[in-house]
Amino acid sequence: MGLNIFGALLSGASNAGFLTNFGTAVSLVLAAFVTLLAYVVITIQFVAAMVESYIVIAAGFIFLGFGGSRWTACSLSLWRDGTLR
């Protein structure tokens, strides 16, 4: 979706003509790159959230193994509270 918007804005800039409508063309190119940057940032945040969720789930299996003992039950409750927040 982001690449389609990026391509449409660049296509509009090339159709506007760089020599005849310089301000319009430059503003469309700037808008295209801002849009592309916004979609890249959103994608990076999404990937980071997915990786973090997989790490928390994998660590949960390890903490659940330690939850059966009286001495390590507090670490399980800390993990549970941190995950559900």
BAKE-340794 format. One record per residue: residue number from 1; residue in one letter; x, y, z of N, C-alpha, C in turn. Coordinates in Angstrom, 1 decimal. Each point is the difference from the previous one (the first is absolute). Layout:
<sites>
@resi->NUM, resn->a, n_east->X, n_north->Y, n_up->Z, ca_east->X, ca_north->Y, ca_up->Z, c_east->X, c_north->Y, c_up->Z;
...
</sites>
This chain:
<sites>
@resi->1, resn->m, n_east->0.8, n_north->-1.2, n_up->0.0, ca_east->-0.8, ca_north->1.2, ca_up->0.0, c_east->0.9, c_north->1.3, c_up->0.0;
@resi->2, resn->g, n_east->1.0, n_north->0.0, n_up->0.8, ca_east->0.9, ca_north->1.1, ca_up->0.1, c_east->0.7, c_north->0.3, c_up->-1.3;
@resi->3, resn->l, n_east->0.5, n_north->-1.1, n_up->-0.6, ca_east->0.7, ca_north->0.1, ca_up->-1.3, c_east->-0.9, c_north->0.5, c_up->-1.1;
@resi->4, resn->n, n_east->-1.3, n_north->-0.4, n_up->0.1, ca_east->-1.0, ca_north->0.5, ca_up->-1.0, c_east->-0.2, c_north->1.5, c_up->0.1;
@resi->5, resn->i, n_east->-0.1, n_north->0.5, n_up->1.2, ca_east->-0.1, ca_north->1.4, ca_up->0.2, c_east->1.2, c_north->0.7, c_up->-0.4;
@resi->6, resn->f, n_east->1.2, n_north->-0.5, n_up->0.4, ca_east->1.3, ca_north->0.6, ca_up->-0.4, c_east->0.1, c_north->0.1, c_up->-1.5;
@resi->7, resn->g, n_east->-0.4, n_north->-1.1, n_up->-0.7, ca_east->0.1, ca_north->0.0, ca_up->-1.5, c_east->-1.0, c_north->1.0, c_up->-0.6;
@resi->8, resn->a, n_east->-1.2, n_north->0.1, n_up->0.6, ca_east->-1.0, ca_north->0.9, ca_up->-0.6, c_east->0.5, c_north->1.4, c_up->0.2;
@resi->9, resn->l, n_east->0.6, n_north->0.4, n_up->1.1, ca_east->0.5, ca_north->1.3, ca_up->0.2, c_east->1.1, c_north->0.4, c_up->-0.9;
@resi->10, resn->l, n_east->0.9, n_north->-1.0, n_up->-0.2, ca_east->1.1, ca_north->0.3, ca_up->-0.9, c_east->-0.4, c_north->0.0, c_up->-1.4;
@resi->11, resn->s, n_east->-1.0, n_north->-0.8, n_up->-0.4, ca_east->-0.6, ca_north->0.1, ca_up->-1.3, c_east->-0.7, c_north->1.4, c_up->-0.2;
@resi->12, resn->g, n_east->-0.7, n_north->0.5, n_up->1.0, ca_east->-0.6, ca_north->1.3, ca_up->-0.1, c_east->1.0, c_north->1.1, c_up->-0.1;
@resi->13, resn->a, n_east->1.2, n_north->-0.2, n_up->0.6, ca_east->1.0, ca_north->1.0, ca_up->-0.1, c_east->0.6, c_north->0.0, c_up->-1.4;
@resi->14, resn->s, n_east->0.2, n_north->-1.2, n_up->-0.6, ca_east->0.6, ca_north->0.0, ca_up->-1.3, c_east->-1.0, c_north->0.5, c_up->-1.1;
@resi->15, resn->n, n_east->-1.3, n_north->-0.2, n_up->0.3, ca_east->-1.1, ca_north->0.5, ca_up->-0.9, c_east->-0.1, c_north->1.5, c_up->0.1;
@resi->16, resn->a, n_east->0.3, n_north->0.6, n_up->1.2, ca_east->-0.2, ca_north->1.4, ca_up->0.2, c_east->1.1, c_north->0.8, c_up->-0.8;
@resi->17, resn->g, n_east->1.1, n_north->-0.6, n_up->-0.2, ca_east->1.1, ca_north->0.6, ca_up->-0.7, c_east->0.9, c_north->0.8, c_up->0.9;
@resi->18, resn->f, n_east->1.2, n_north->-0.3, n_up->0.0, ca_east->1.0, ca_north->0.6, ca_up->0.9, c_east->0.3, c_north->1.4, c_up->-0.4;
@resi->19, resn->l, n_east->-0.1, n_north->0.3, n_up->-1.3, ca_east->0.4, ca_north->1.4, ca_up->-0.4, c_east->-1.2, c_north->0.9, c_up->-0.1;
@resi->20, resn->t, n_east->-1.2, n_north->-0.5, n_up->-0.2, ca_east->-1.1, ca_north->0.9, ca_up->-0.1, c_east->-0.7, c_north->0.2, c_up->1.4;
@resi->21, resn->n, n_east->-0.1, n_north->-1.0, n_up->0.8, ca_east->-0.6, ca_north->0.1, ca_up->1.3, c_east->1.0, c_north->-0.5, c_up->1.0;
@resi->22, resn->f, n_east->1.0, n_north->0.8, n_up->0.2, ca_east->1.1, ca_north->-0.5, ca_up->0.9, c_east->-0.4, c_north->-0.2, c_up->1.5;
@resi->23, resn->g, n_east->-0.8, n_north->1.0, n_up->0.5, ca_east->-0.5, ca_north->-0.1, ca_up->1.4, c_east->-0.9, c_north->-1.2, c_up->0.2;
@resi->24, resn->t, n_east->-0.9, n_north->-0.3, n_up->-0.9, ca_east->-0.9, ca_north->-1.1, ca_up->0.1, c_east->0.8, c_north->-1.3, c_up->0.0;
@resi->25, resn->a, n_east->1.0, n_north->-0.1, n_up->-1.0, ca_east->0.8, ca_north->-1.2, ca_up->-0.1, c_east->0.8, c_north->-0.3, c_up->1.2;
@resi->26, resn->v, n_east->0.6, n_north->1.1, n_up->0.5, ca_east->0.9, ca_north->-0.2, ca_up->1.2, c_east->-0.9, c_north->-0.4, c_up->1.2;
@resi->27, resn->s, n_east->-1.1, n_north->0.6, n_up->0.2, ca_east->-0.9, ca_north->-0.3, ca_up->1.1, c_east->-0.5, c_north->-1.4, c_up->-0.1;
@resi->28, resn->l, n_east->-0.3, n_north->-0.5, n_up->-1.2, ca_east->-0.4, ca_north->-1.4, ca_up->-0.1, c_east->1.1, c_north->-1.0, c_up->0.3;
@resi->29, resn->v, n_east->1.2, n_north->0.3, n_up->-0.5, ca_east->1.2, ca_north->-0.8, ca_up->0.4, c_east->0.2, c_north->-0.1, c_up->1.5;
@resi->30, resn->l, n_east->-0.1, n_north->1.2, n_up->0.6, ca_east->0.2, ca_north->0.1, ca_up->1.5, c_east->-1.1, c_north->-0.8, c_up->0.7;
@resi->31, resn->a, n_east->-1.2, n_north->0.1, n_up->-0.5, ca_east->-1.1, ca_north->-0.8, ca_up->0.6, c_east->0.2, c_north->-1.5, c_up->-0.2;
@resi->32, resn->a, n_east->0.5, n_north->-0.3, n_up->-1.1, ca_east->0.2, ca_north->-1.5, ca_up->-0.3, c_east->1.1, c_north->-0.5, c_up->0.9;
@resi->33, resn->f, n_east->1.0, n_north->0.7, n_up->0.3, ca_east->1.1, ca_north->-0.5, ca_up->0.9, c_east->-0.5, c_north->0.0, c_up->1.4;
@resi->34, resn->v, n_east->-0.7, n_north->1.0, n_up->0.4, ca_east->-0.6, ca_north->0.0, ca_up->1.4, c_east->-0.9, c_north->-1.2, c_up->0.2;
@resi->35, resn->t, n_east->-0.9, n_north->-0.3, n_up->-1.0, ca_east->-0.9, ca_north->-1.1, ca_up->0.1, c_east->0.8, c_north->-1.3, c_up->0.1;
@resi->36, resn->l, n_east->1.0, n_north->-0.2, n_up->-0.9, ca_east->0.9, ca_north->-1.2, ca_up->0.1, c_east->0.6, c_north->-0.1, c_up->1.3;
@resi->37, resn->l, n_east->0.6, n_north->1.0, n_up->0.6, ca_east->0.6, ca_north->0.0, ca_up->1.3, c_east->-1.0, c_north->-0.4, c_up->1.1;
@resi->38, resn->a, n_east->-1.2, n_north->0.5, n_up->-0.1, ca_east->-1.0, ca_north->-0.3, ca_up->1.0, c_east->-0.3, c_north->-1.5, c_up->0.0;
@resi->39, resn->y, n_east->-0.2, n_north->-0.5, n_up->-1.2, ca_east->-0.3, ca_north->-1.5, ca_up->-0.1, c_east->1.2, c_north->-0.8, c_up->0.4;
@resi->40, resn->v, n_east->1.2, n_north->0.4, n_up->-0.2, ca_east->1.2, ca_north->-0.7, ca_up->0.4, c_east->0.0, c_north->0.0, c_up->1.6;
@resi->41, resn->v, n_east->-0.2, n_north->1.1, n_up->0.6, ca_east->0.0, ca_north->0.1, ca_up->1.5, c_east->-1.1, c_north->-0.9, c_up->0.6;
@resi->42, resn->i, n_east->-1.2, n_north->0.0, n_up->-0.7, ca_east->-1.1, ca_north->-0.9, ca_up->0.5, c_east->0.4, c_north->-1.4, c_up->-0.1;
@resi->43, resn->t, n_east->0.6, n_north->-0.4, n_up->-1.1, ca_east->0.5, ca_north->-1.4, ca_up->-0.2, c_east->1.0, c_north->-0.4, c_up->1.0;
@resi->44, resn->i, n_east->0.9, n_north->0.9, n_up->0.3, ca_east->1.1, ca_north->-0.3, ca_up->1.0, c_east->-0.7, c_north->-0.2, c_up->1.4;
@resi->45, resn->q, n_east->-0.9, n_north->0.8, n_up->0.4, ca_east->-0.7, ca_north->-0.1, ca_up->1.2, c_east->-0.8, c_north->-1.3, c_up->0.1;
@resi->46, resn->f, n_east->-0.6, n_north->-0.4, n_up->-1.1, ca_east->-0.8, ca_north->-1.2, ca_up->0.0, c_east->0.9, c_north->-1.3, c_up->0.2;
@resi->47, resn->v, n_east->1.1, n_north->0.0, n_up->-0.7, ca_east->1.0, ca_north->-1.1, ca_up->0.1, c_east->0.6, c_north->0.0, c_up->1.4;
@resi->48, resn->a, n_east->0.3, n_north->1.1, n_up->0.6, ca_east->0.5, ca_north->0.0, ca_up->1.3, c_east->-1.0, c_north->-0.5, c_up->1.0;
@resi->49, resn->a, n_east->-1.3, n_north->0.3, n_up->-0.2, ca_east->-1.0, ca_north->-0.5, ca_up->0.9, c_east->-0.2, c_north->-1.5, c_up->-0.1;
@resi->50, resn->m, n_east->0.1, n_north->-0.5, n_up->-1.2, ca_east->-0.2, ca_north->-1.4, ca_up->-0.3, c_east->1.2, c_north->-0.8, c_up->0.6;
@resi->51, resn->v, n_east->1.2, n_north->0.5, n_up->-0.1, ca_east->1.2, ca_north->-0.7, ca_up->0.6, c_east->-0.1, c_north->0.0, c_up->1.5;
@resi->52, resn->e, n_east->-0.4, n_north->1.2, n_up->0.5, ca_east->-0.2, ca_north->0.1, ca_up->1.5, c_east->-1.0, c_north->-1.0, c_up->0.5;
@resi->53, resn->s, n_east->-1.1, n_north->-0.1, n_up->-0.7, ca_east->-1.0, ca_north->-1.0, ca_up->0.5, c_east->0.4, c_north->-1.4, c_up->-0.1;
@resi->54, resn->y, n_east->0.8, n_north->-0.4, n_up->-1.0, ca_east->0.5, ca_north->-1.3, ca_up->-0.1, c_east->1.0, c_north->-0.3, c_up->1.1;
@resi->55, resn->i, n_east->0.8, n_north->1.0, n_up->0.4, ca_east->1.0, ca_north->-0.2, ca_up->1.1, c_east->-0.7, c_north->-0.1, c_up->1.3;
@resi->56, resn->v, n_east->-1.1, n_north->0.8, n_up->0.2, ca_east->-0.7, ca_north->-0.1, ca_up->1.3, c_east->-0.7, c_north->-1.4, c_up->0.1;
@resi->57, resn->i, n_east->-0.6, n_north->-0.5, n_up->-1.1, ca_east->-0.6, ca_north->-1.3, ca_up->0.0, c_east->1.0, c_north->-1.1, c_up->0.3;
@resi->58, resn->a, n_east->1.1, n_north->0.1, n_up->-0.7, ca_east->1.1, ca_north->-1.1, ca_up->0.2, c_east->0.5, c_north->0.1, c_up->1.5;
@resi->59, resn->a, n_east->0.2, n_north->1.2, n_up->0.5, ca_east->0.4, ca_north->0.1, ca_up->1.4, c_east->-1.0, c_north->-0.5, c_up->1.0;
@resi->60, resn->g, n_east->-1.3, n_north->0.1, n_up->-0.4, ca_east->-1.1, ca_north->-0.4, ca_up->0.8, c_east->0.1, c_north->-1.5, c_up->0.3;
@resi->61, resn->f, n_east->0.3, n_north->-0.8, n_up->-1.1, ca_east->0.1, ca_north->-1.4, ca_up->0.2, c_east->1.1, c_north->-0.4, c_up->1.0;
@resi->62, resn->i, n_east->1.1, n_north->0.7, n_up->-0.1, ca_east->1.1, ca_north->-0.2, ca_up->1.0, c_east->-0.4, c_north->0.3, c_up->1.4;
@resi->63, resn->f, n_east->-0.7, n_north->1.2, n_up->0.2, ca_east->-0.4, ca_north->0.4, ca_up->1.3, c_east->-1.1, c_north->-0.9, c_up->0.5;
@resi->64, resn->l, n_east->-0.9, n_north->-0.5, n_up->-0.8, ca_east->-1.0, ca_north->-1.0, ca_up->0.5, c_east->0.6, c_north->-1.2, c_up->0.5;
@resi->65, resn->g, n_east->1.2, n_north->-0.4, n_up->-0.5, ca_east->0.7, ca_north->-1.2, ca_up->0.6, c_east->0.5, c_north->0.3, c_up->1.4;
@resi->66, resn->f, n_east->0.4, n_north->1.2, n_up->0.2, ca_east->0.5, ca_north->0.4, ca_up->1.4, c_east->-1.2, c_north->0.4, c_up->0.9;
@resi->67, resn->g, n_east->-1.2, n_north->0.1, n_up->-0.5, ca_east->-1.1, ca_north->0.4, ca_up->0.9, c_east->-0.4, c_north->-1.1, c_up->1.0;
@resi->68, resn->g, n_east->0.4, n_north->-1.2, n_up->-0.2, ca_east->-0.5, ca_north->-1.0, ca_up->0.9, c_east->0.7, c_north->0.0, c_up->1.4;
@resi->69, resn->s, n_east->1.1, n_north->0.6, n_up->0.1, ca_east->0.8, ca_north->0.0, ca_up->1.2, c_east->-0.4, c_north->1.2, c_up->0.9;
@resi->70, resn->r, n_east->0.0, n_north->-0.2, n_up->1.3, ca_east->-0.4, ca_north->1.1, ca_up->0.9, c_east->1.1, c_north->1.2, c_up->-0.1;
@resi->71, resn->w, n_east->1.2, n_north->-0.4, n_up->-0.3, ca_east->1.1, ca_north->1.0, ca_up->0.0, c_east->0.0, c_north->0.9, c_up->-1.3;
@resi->72, resn->t, n_east->-0.5, n_north->-0.6, n_up->-1.0, ca_east->0.0, ca_north->0.8, ca_up->-1.3, c_east->-1.4, c_north->0.4, c_up->-0.5;
@resi->73, resn->a, n_east->-1.0, n_north->-0.1, n_up->0.9, ca_east->-1.4, ca_north->0.3, ca_up->-0.4, c_east->-0.1, c_north->1.5, c_up->-0.2;
@resi->74, resn->c, n_east->0.8, n_north->0.8, n_up->0.7, ca_east->-0.1, ca_north->1.5, ca_up->-0.1, c_east->0.5, c_north->0.4, c_up->-1.4;
@resi->75, resn->s, n_east->0.9, n_north->-0.7, n_up->-0.6, ca_east->0.5, ca_north->0.4, ca_up->-1.3, c_east->-1.1, c_north->-0.2, c_up->-1.0;
@resi->76, resn->l, n_east->-0.8, n_north->-1.1, n_up->0.2, ca_east->-1.2, ca_north->-0.2, ca_up->-0.9, c_east->-1.0, c_north->1.1, c_up->0.1;
@resi->77, resn->s, n_east->-0.3, n_north->0.4, n_up->1.2, ca_east->-1.0, ca_north->1.0, ca_up->0.2, c_east->0.5, c_north->1.4, c_up->-0.6;
@resi->78, resn->l, n_east->1.3, n_north->0.2, n_up->0.1, ca_east->0.5, ca_north->1.3, ca_up->-0.7, c_east->-0.1, c_north->-0.1, c_up->-1.5;
@resi->79, resn->w, n_east->0.2, n_north->-1.2, n_up->-0.6, ca_east->-0.1, ca_north->-0.1, ca_up->-1.4, c_east->-1.5, c_north->0.1, c_up->-0.4;
@resi->80, resn->r, n_east->-0.9, n_north->-0.6, n_up->0.8, ca_east->-1.4, ca_north->0.1, ca_up->-0.4, c_east->-0.5, c_north->1.4, c_up->0.1;
@resi->81, resn->d, n_east->0.4, n_north->0.7, n_up->1.0, ca_east->-0.4, ca_north->1.4, ca_up->0.2, c_east->0.6, c_north->0.9, c_up->-1.1;
@resi->82, resn->g, n_east->1.2, n_north->-0.2, n_up->-0.4, ca_east->0.6, ca_north->0.7, ca_up->-1.1, c_east->-0.6, c_north->-0.3, c_up->-1.4;
@resi->83, resn->t, n_east->-0.5, n_north->-1.2, n_up->-0.2, ca_east->-0.6, ca_north->-0.4, ca_up->-1.2, c_east->-1.4, c_north->0.6, c_up->-0.2;
@resi->84, resn->l, n_east->-0.7, n_north->-0.1, n_up->1.1, ca_east->-1.4, ca_north->0.5, ca_up->-0.1, c_east->-0.2, c_north->1.5, c_up->0.1;
@resi->85, resn->r, n_east->1.0, n_north->0.7, n_up->0.3, ca_east->-0.1, ca_north->1.4, ca_up->0.1, c_east->-0.1, c_north->0.7, c_up->-1.4;
</sites>
